[in-house]
Amino acid sequence: MEFHRTNGKDKDFGMRLKRAECPVKGAEIVEKTIRAVYPHYYPSGAVQFFLDLHNERRIREALAREDMVFRKYQAVHIDASFPAESMYLKRGYRIKTYEKIETGGGDYLCYHTMEKAADGKG
């Protein structure tokens, strides 16, 4: 798995992870990102919801299912946070619906459901 980020000056800060390392490193990256970015977009109840949702165990489960999805199904459906939405759009997903759920303390989490067809055409 590769992650690429540019610093605005066309420098590529690539990171390569072995699949076995992905859940651990991925969880670390996701947690740091959620804590740094999500409070600017979401109330505290929603931030905690995301931290619980994207822990190492859940990342391991997602990776285990990832290889099986397109062998069995014509499309994959995901729930995408607003900050992650552009990444999924670039990967060929398209927005299907707008959703919201109450996360506690009167806070709401708003997100889109998205779909990507096995042929990559959304």
Secondary structure, 3 states (H helix, E strand, C coil): CEECCECCCCCECCEECCHHHHHHHHHHHHHHHHHHHHHHCCCHHHHHHHHHHCCHHHHHHHHHHHHHHHHHCCEEEEEEEHHHHHHHHHCCCEEEEEEEEEEECCEEEEEEEEEEECCCCC
